[in-house]
């Protein structure tokens, strides 16, 4: 891995160079065409794109619920146990996020409040292709179910050998209401606008490749989306006490996701930096996804050696990584210095893949620096809030002049007259 020994200002500029990226205009145009075609041609377009992109002739998009149940029942016991444990942990974590509405009655004659309502229909995109992601299903579906979503439908690319049984089993375990064999930008278009077979939804969640992410961006406004997710990222802040083999393993755990993934180590130890770089090279030699990880390490990853811990945290906060490991002497105290990160892993034994699969906190996280303002996926992403208020005649009488004065100050005479109309002489 590249090792930089620069001052903080120079290192921030290097980080900006690593993160600056634009979507190919050709991809934007291609996705726009796909969306328009699906809107016009519906299922026929989905079949054509399935044959073109996935090389699969799909007769029926819907996967029968009996197949989901059969996949779960025949799943090897070790995988079934792991998925069950993950479900329990994800559920217990996200139960803490369930919101109730409120009604404020503290002012005489006035009721103010907020009603929390689950979304009626949500679409979940689950990638196929180079890897199957049953964990993604649990992480998206469980918070949606806890929120009370009326109907949760899942789309995933068709496979010539059939959809992964583990994926179908996870969908069954998580309570997904319907599964459809369709992927790519065309699946996002189908969820956003509906087709003869696939219902229109109110929100689309779940990760995907650049075509899926671009499609989500283009249909936003027609439907809500969770986020425009970029390639996976891991940032590690480590001091001289960290184990270089373990740090290298954690960096590679994200580098193997995608050729554009980012793995970043920030330390104040030159010795650790050099040892981690060597360990990454060594571990790459036996990694099954070596080609993917190697490209991510070579082109999108780095090690930065900073002067002290304050600089280490300032640099990492400017990066705002999706995942952040604190492999330092006192990670609990150090957590206080974290300002921008999607999910934080404290100490040597909180390896990032623990969060990907089993611990309970969500693995759908803001990427590309958006942790500066965005949050992990949660129950709150599957509800909407509606305000309400009620005034008695006496309560309105007490503020009618103030409302009218403010309205006229904004040049909105009809606003003022609307409240004053309640108190016309003779009423």
C-alpha positions in Angstrom: 0.0 0.0 0.0 1.1 3.6 -0.6 2.5 5.2 2.6 2.3 9.0 2.9 4.3 11.0 5.4 2.9 14.5 4.8 1.6 17.3 7.0 -2.1 17.6 7.7 -2.8 20.2 5.0 -1.0 18.2 2.3 -2.7 14.9 3.4 -6.1 16.4 3.2 -5.4 17.4 -0.4 -4.3 13.9 -1.2 -7.5 12.6 0.4 -9.6 14.9 -1.8 -7.8 13.6 -4.9 -8.7 10.0 -3.9 -12.3 10.8 -3.3 -13.1 13.0 -6.2 -15.0 11.0 -8.7 -17.7 11.8 -11.3 -20.2 9.4 -12.9 -19.6 8.7 -16.6 -22.1 10.7 -18.7 -22.6 7.6 -20.8 -23.8 5.7 -17.7 -26.2 8.6 -16.8 -27.6 8.5 -20.4 -27.9 4.7 -20.5 -29.7 4.6 -17.2 -32.1 7.4 -18.3 -32.9 5.4 -21.4 -33.5 2.2 -19.4 -35.9 4.0 -17.0 -37.9 5.5 -19.9 -38.1 2.2 -21.7 -39.4 0.4 -18.6 -42.0 3.2 -18.0 -43.2 2.7 -21.6 -43.0 -1.0 -22.1 -43.3 -2.5 -18.6 -42.6 -6.2 -18.2 -41.6 -6.6 -21.9 -38.7 -4.2 -21.2 -37.7 -6.1 -18.1 -37.6 -9.4 -20.1 -35.5 -7.8 -22.8 -33.0 -6.3 -20.4 -32.8 -9.6 -18.4 -31.8 -11.4 -21.6 -29.4 -8.6 -22.6 -27.6 -8.0 -19.3 -28.2 -11.1 -17.2 -28.3 -13.6 -20.1 -31.4 -15.1 -18.5 -34.8 -15.6 -20.1 -37.2 -14.9 -17.3 -40.7 -16.4 -17.8 -42.1 -15.4 -14.4 -40.7 -12.5 -12.4 -42.3 -13.5 -9.1 -40.5 -16.2 -7.0 -43.2 -18.4 -5.2 -43.2 -18.0 -1.5 -43.0 -21.8 -1.3 -39.5 -21.6 -2.8 -38.5 -19.2 -0.1 -39.7 -21.4 2.7 -38.2 -24.5 1.1 -34.8 -22.7 0.8 -34.9 -21.9 4.5 -36.0 -25.4 5.6 -33.2 -27.1 3.6 -30.5 -24.6 4.5 -27.5 -26.2 6.2 -27.9 -25.9 10.0 -24.8 -23.8 10.5 -26.0 -21.2 8.1 -29.5 -21.3 9.5 -28.1 -20.8 13.0 -25.9 -17.9 11.8 -28.8 -16.2 10.1 -31.1 -16.7 13.1 -28.5 -15.2 15.4 -28.0 -12.2 13.1 -31.7 -11.7 13.0 -32.0 -11.7 16.8 -29.2 -9.2 17.1 -30.4 -6.9 14.4 -33.9 -7.0 15.8 -32.8 -6.2 19.4 -30.6 -3.3 18.2 -33.2 -1.7 16.0 -36.0 -2.1 18.4 -34.4 0.8 20.3 -35.2 3.1 17.3 -38.9 2.6 17.2 -40.6 6.0 17.5 -44.0 6.9 18.9 -45.9 10.1 18.0 -46.6 12.7 20.6 -49.2 15.2 21.6 -48.3 18.4 23.5 -51.1 19.7 25.7 -49.1 22.1 27.8 -50.7 25.3 26.4 -54.4 25.7 27.4 -56.7 25.3 24.5 -53.9 24.1 22.2 -53.1 20.6 20.9 -49.9 20.2 19.0 -48.4 16.8 18.0 -46.9 14.5 15.5 -48.2 11.2 14.1 -45.7 8.5 13.0 -46.9 6.3 10.1 -45.1 3.4 8.5 -44.6 3.6 4.7 -47.1 1.5 2.8 -44.8 -0.1 0.2 -41.0 -0.4 0.2 -38.7 -2.0 -2.4 -35.5 -3.7 -1.5 -32.7 -4.1 -4.1 -30.4 -7.0 -3.4 -27.3 -7.4 -5.7 -26.4 -10.6 -7.5 -23.5 -11.2 -9.8 -20.1 -11.6 -8.2 -21.5 -12.2 -4.7 -24.7 -13.0 -2.9 -25.7 -10.9 0.1 -28.2 -12.5 2.5 -26.9 -10.1 5.2 -28.1 -7.2 3.1 -31.6 -8.6 3.2 -31.7 -8.9 7.0 -30.2 -5.4 7.5 -32.8 -3.8 5.3 -35.9 -5.9 5.9 -35.8 -6.1 9.7 -35.9 -2.4 10.4 -38.6 -2.1 7.7 -40.7 -4.8 9.4 -40.1 -3.2 12.9 -41.4 0.1 11.5 -44.6 -1.6 10.3 -44.1 -1.3 6.5 -47.3 -2.6 4.8 -45.6 -4.5 2.0 -41.9 -5.2 1.5 -40.9 -6.4 -1.9 -37.5 -7.5 -3.0 -35.8 -7.5 -6.4 -32.6 -9.3 -7.3 -31.0 -10.1 -10.6 -32.0 -13.4 -12.2 -29.3 -16.1 -12.3 -28.9 -18.9 -14.9 -28.4 -21.4 -12.1 -31.2 -19.9 -10.0 -31.2 -17.3 -7.2 -28.9 -18.3 -4.3 -30.8 -20.5 -1.8 -29.2 -18.5 1.1 -30.6 -15.3 -0.3 -34.1 -16.9 -0.6 -33.8 -18.3 2.9 -32.8 -14.9 4.3 -35.8 -13.3 2.6 -38.1 -15.9 4.2 -36.5 -15.4 7.6 -36.7 -11.6 7.4 -40.4 -11.7 6.4 -40.1 -10.3 2.8 -43.5 -10.3 1.3 -42.6 -10.9 -2.4 -39.4 -11.6 -4.4 -39.0 -10.7 -8.0 -36.2 -11.8 -10.5 -35.1 -8.5 -12.0 -32.0 -6.5 -11.5 -30.0 -3.5 -12.6 -31.4 -0.1 -13.4 -34.5 -1.7 -14.9 -35.4 -3.1 -11.5 -35.2 0.3 -9.9 -37.4 1.7 -12.7 -39.9 -1.0 -12.1 -40.1 -0.3 -8.4 -40.4 3.4 -9.0 -43.1 3.4 -11.7 -44.6 -0.1 -11.5 -45.1 -2.7 -14.2 -47.7 -5.3 -14.9 -46.0 -7.7 -12.5 -44.1 -5.5 -10.1 -45.8 -3.1 -7.8 -44.9 0.6 -7.5 -43.4 1.4 -4.1 -42.9 4.5 -2.0 -39.3 4.0 -1.2 -36.3 2.0 -2.5 -33.5 0.8 -0.3 -30.5 -1.5 -0.8 -27.1 -1.3 -2.5 -26.1 -2.0 -6.1 -23.5 -1.2 -8.8 -23.0 2.2 -10.4 -26.0 1.6 -12.7 -28.3 0.8 -9.8 -27.0 3.8 -7.8 -27.4 6.1 -10.8 -31.0 4.8 -11.3 -31.9 5.5 -7.7 -30.6 9.0 -8.1 -32.7 9.5 -11.2 -36.0 8.2 -9.8 -35.6 10.2 -6.5 -38.6 12.5 -6.2 -40.9 9.9 -7.8 -40.0 7.7 -4.8 -37.8 8.1 -1.8 -34.5 6.4 -1.6 -32.2 5.4 1.3 -29.0 6.9 -0.1 -26.9 6.9 -3.2 -24.3 4.4 -2.0 -20.8 4.4 -3.3 -18.1 1.8 -3.1 -17.4 0.3 0.4 -14.9 2.1 2.6 -12.9 1.3 5.8 -10.9 3.7 7.8 -8.6 2.5 10.6 -7.0 4.7 13.2 -4.3 2.7 14.9 -1.4 3.4 17.2 1.8 1.5 17.7 0.1 -1.2 19.8 -2.0 -2.5 17.0 -1.4 -5.8 15.4 -0.3 -5.3 11.8 -1.6 -8.6 10.5 -5.0 -7.9 12.0 -5.1 -4.3 10.6 -4.1 -5.6 7.2 -6.9 -8.3 7.3 -9.5 -5.7 8.2 -8.4 -3.4 5.3 -8.6 -6.3 2.9 -12.1 -7.2 4.2 -13.4 -4.1 2.4 -11.0 -4.0 -0.5 -12.4 -7.3 -1.7 -15.9 -5.8 -2.1 -15.2 -3.7 -5.2 -12.4 -2.5 -7.4 -13.3 1.0 -6.4 -13.4 0.3 -2.6 -11.3 2.4 -0.3 -9.1 1.0 2.5 -7.4 3.7 4.6 -5.1 3.5 7.6 -4.1 6.5 9.6 -1.4 6.1 12.3 1.3 7.9 14.1 3.7 5.0 13.8 6.0 4.6 10.8 6.8 1.0 12.0 3.2 0.0 12.0 2.6 1.6 8.6 5.4 -0.4 7.0 4.4 -3.6 8.8 0.8 -3.2 7.6 1.8 -2.5 4.1 3.9 -5.7 4.0 1.1 -7.7 5.6 -1.4 -6.5 3.0 0.9 -7.6 0.2 1.4 -11.0 1.8 -2.2 -11.6 2.5 -3.3 -10.6 -1.0 -1.4 -13.6 -2.4 -3.9 -16.1 -1.0 -7.1 -14.1 -1.3 -9.7 -15.7 -3.6 -10.8 -12.2 -4.7 -7.2 -11.1 -5.2 -7.7 -9.3 -8.5 -10.5 -7.1 -7.1 -8.8 -6.4 -3.8 -5.5 -5.7 -5.5 -6.9 -3.1 -7.8 -8.7 -1.4 -4.8 -5.5 -1.4 -2.8 -3.4 -0.1 -5.6 -5.6 2.7 -6.9 -8.0 3.7 -4.1 -6.2 3.0 -0.8 -3.4 4.4 1.3 -1.7 4.6 4.7 -1.1 8.1 6.2 1.5 8.6 9.0 0.5 11.7 11.0 2.4 13.6 13.8 0.0 12.7 16.7 -3.4 11.4 17.6 -5.1 14.8 17.2 -4.0 15.0 13.5 -5.0 11.3 13.0 -8.6 12.1 14.1 -8.7 15.4 12.2 -7.7 13.7 9.0 -10.2 10.8 9.5 -13.0 13.2 10.4 -12.4 15.0 7.1 -12.6 11.6 5.3 -15.9 10.7 7.1 -15.5 7.0 6.3 -18.3 4.5 6.1 -16.7 2.2 8.6 -14.2 3.4 11.2 -12.1 1.1 13.4 -10.3 2.6 16.5 -7.4 0.2 17.2 -5.9 2.4 19.9 -5.0 2.0 23.5 -8.3 3.5 24.9 -10.9 3.3 22.1 -13.8 4.2 24.4 -12.2 7.6 25.3 -11.0 8.0 21.7 -14.6 7.7 20.5 -15.2 11.2 21.8 -12.9 12.5 19.1 -15.0 10.9 16.3 -17.2 13.4 14.5 -17.9 11.9 11.1 -18.3 8.2 10.5 -21.0 5.8 9.5 -20.3 3.1 12.1 -17.5 2.9 14.6 -15.7 -0.3 15.8 -14.0 0.0 19.1 -10.8 -2.0 19.9 -9.0 -5.0 18.6 -11.9 -7.4 18.8 -14.5 -5.3 17.0 -13.4 -6.4 13.5 -15.5 -4.7 10.8 -17.0 -7.9 9.4 -18.7 -8.4 12.8 -20.8 -5.4 12.0 -21.4 -6.6 8.4 -23.1 -9.7 9.5 -24.0 -10.4 13.1 -23.6 -7.7 15.8 -26.8 -5.9 15.2 -25.9 -2.3 14.2 -26.8 -1.7 10.5 -24.3 -2.2 7.7 -26.2 0.1 5.3 -24.0 3.2 5.9 -23.3 6.5 4.3 -20.3 6.5 1.9 -18.2 8.9 -0.1 -17.9 11.4 2.8 -21.6 11.7 3.3 -21.2 10.6 6.9 -20.7 14.3 7.5 -24.5 14.7 7.3 -26.1 11.3 6.8 -26.9 8.4 9.1 -27.0 4.5 9.1 -30.2 2.9 7.9 -32.7 2.4 10.7 -36.3 2.1 11.6 -36.7 5.8 11.2 -36.0 5.4 7.4 -39.3 3.5 7.0 -41.7 5.9 8.6 -43.0 9.3 7.8 -44.1 12.0 10.3 -47.3 14.0 10.1 -47.8 17.1 12.3 -51.2 18.1 13.6 -52.6 21.0 15.7 -55.9 22.2 17.2 -56.8 25.5 18.8 -59.9 26.4 20.7 -61.7 29.7 19.9 -60.2 31.3 23.0 -56.7 30.1 22.2 -56.9 31.5 18.7 -58.3 34.8 19.9 -55.2 35.2 22.0 -52.9 35.1 19.0 -55.0 36.2 16.1 -53.5 39.7 16.0 -49.9 38.4 16.0 -50.6 35.9 13.2 -52.2 38.7 11.2 -49.4 41.1 11.8 -46.8 38.5 10.7 -48.8 37.7 7.6 -49.1 41.3 6.6 -45.4 41.8 7.2 -44.8 39.2 4.5 -47.3 40.8 2.2 -49.8 38.0 2.4 -53.1 39.7 3.1 -55.3 36.6 2.5 -53.4 34.8 5.3 -54.2 37.6 7.7 -57.9 37.7 6.7 -58.2 33.9 7.1 -57.5 34.0 10.8 -59.4 37.3 11.3 -62.5 35.8 9.6 -63.2 33.7 12.7 -63.9 36.8 14.7 -66.0 38.9 12.4 -68.7 40.9 14.2 -72.0 39.2 14.0 -70.6 35.7 14.0 
